[in-house]
Amino acid sequence: MRRDDKQTAPENYQTSFAKLSNKWGLLFMDERIVLPEVLRQKLLDILHLRHAGQTKINAETKIFWWPSMSRDIENEAKSASHV
């Protein structure tokens, strides 16, 4: 990623910009694939259907990254435990 791209990056990516890279047409944060916003809830829904708790969701999503990922997983695990 070019340094001047930082100014056009969404605000929630600003602090992590230095760790972003583009490989094979995918956006990476370090070695983790940045999951597009439109796919995040779909992934969490699939894991929710499997009744996965927070530890299991964290393990199964470790190849992905997105801003607020930890909080989203925690909220999904909490909602799954109330079903």
matplotlib code that plots the C-alpha trace (Angstrom):
import matplotlib.pyplot as plt

x = [0.0, 1.3, 1.9, -0.3, -3.2, -3.4, -5.2, -8.0, -8.3, -11.4, -10.9, -11.1, -8.1, -5.9, -4.1, -3.4, -2.5, 1.2, 0.4, -2.0, -0.8, -2.3, -1.5, -3.3, -6.0, -6.8, -6.2, -4.1, -3.5, -0.1, -0.9, -4.6, -7.2, -9.2, -12.8, -15.1, -17.8, -20.6, -19.2, -18.5, -22.0, -22.4, -19.3, -20.5, -24.0, -22.5, -20.4, -23.5, -25.5, -22.7, -23.2, -19.5, -18.4, -16.0, -12.9, -13.9, -15.0, -11.6, -9.8, -11.9, -11.6, -7.8, -7.1, -9.3, -9.1, -11.4, -11.7, -13.7, -13.4, -12.8, -15.8, -18.0, -17.0, -17.6, -21.1, -21.9, -20.8, -22.9, -25.9, -25.3, -25.3, -28.7, -30.4]
y = [0.0, 3.4, 5.9, 8.5, 6.0, 6.5, 9.8, 8.1, 5.0, 4.8, 6.2, 2.8, 1.6, 4.7, 3.3, 0.0, 1.3, 0.5, -3.2, -3.4, -5.0, -6.1, -9.7, -11.8, -9.1, -9.5, -6.9, -8.3, -7.0, -8.6, -12.2, -12.1, -11.5, -8.3, -9.5, -7.0, -5.6, -7.2, -10.7, -10.2, -10.8, -13.8, -15.4, -14.7, -16.1, -19.4, -19.7, -18.8, -21.6, -24.0, -22.8, -21.8, -19.9, -17.0, -19.1, -21.3, -18.4, -16.7, -19.8, -20.3, -16.7, -16.2, -16.0, -12.9, -9.4, -6.4, -3.3, -4.1, -7.9, -8.8, -6.8, -8.3, -11.8, -11.1, -9.8, -12.7, -15.2, -13.5, -13.5, -17.2, -18.1, -16.5, -18.6]
z = [0.0, -0.8, 2.0, 0.5, 0.5, 4.3, 3.9, 1.9, 4.1, 6.3, 9.8, 11.6, 9.5, 10.1, 13.2, 11.5, 8.1, 8.3, 8.8, 5.7, 2.5, -0.7, -1.9, -4.5, -4.8, -1.1, 1.7, 4.6, 8.1, 8.8, 7.8, 8.3, 5.6, 6.1, 5.9, 4.1, 6.2, 4.1, 5.0, 8.8, 10.0, 7.7, 9.2, 12.7, 11.9, 10.6, 13.8, 15.9, 14.2, 15.3, 18.9, 19.1, 22.2, 22.2, 22.5, 19.6, 17.5, 18.1, 17.0, 13.9, 12.8, 13.4, 9.7, 9.4, 10.8, 10.8, 13.0, 16.2, 15.5, 19.2, 20.3, 17.5, 18.5, 22.1, 21.4, 19.1, 21.8, 24.4, 22.2, 21.4, 25.1, 25.5, 22.9]

ax = plt.figure().add_subplot(projection="3d")
ax.plot(x, y, z, "-o")
ax.set_aspect("equal")
plt.show()
